[in-house]
Amino acid sequence: MNRNVVIVIVLVVLVLLTAVQAIQLSSLKTSISTGKVNVGSAPVQSSGGNLPSNLNDLPSMVGGC
């Protein structure tokens, strides 16, 4: 194949991917503005609970405050 043909094919694929992402971003913005998206937070785990033993001493290992 000609080198220019390969470059054109790659550019067309990139432009198509960009168009798909722009459509998805627009859809996401619309969903957020209309309130259709539920935003939640992950539960906060307390330190020292059920952490593996190698993570319990981590602040002292790195000289943490």
Phi, psi and omega in degrees: 000151179288146182297322180294325179294318179296317179297318179295318179298316179297317179296321178296318179297318179295321179294320178295318178296321178296320179296318179297317180293324178295320178294318179296320179295319178297318178296319179294319177298319179295317179297320180291317183291331179271353177083019181278351182259126177268123180256126179228173178238153179286148178295140180273128179264139179283147181283150179084358181288259183250044178280151174297153186298330180286345179264346182294326183261015185299313181300323180286334181289323184261007180073036182291163182287000000 
